[in-house]
Amino acid sequence: MKSATADDISCRDITVTELCAAIKHMRTKGAAGPDDIPPTFLKSLDPFALSELLAIFNQSFQEGSCH
């Protein structure tokens, strides 16, 4: 099986539409994950905050790191 690379379609940037859809499908009353961020916080983000979160996710995927 071939490993994914940054040039593969599987490594393309996440879109704001995809991010919003993922957040929308989260359970509102779900527990916070290992990052200690509850779903209610993510569901209440305004467009600017969503844009910043999206940039963090995409940069993390592009660099292959998480800080």
Secondary structure, DSSP 8 states (H G I E B T S, - for coil): -----TTSGGGS---HHHHHHHHHTS-TT----TT---HHHHHT--HHHHHHHHHHHHHHHHHT---
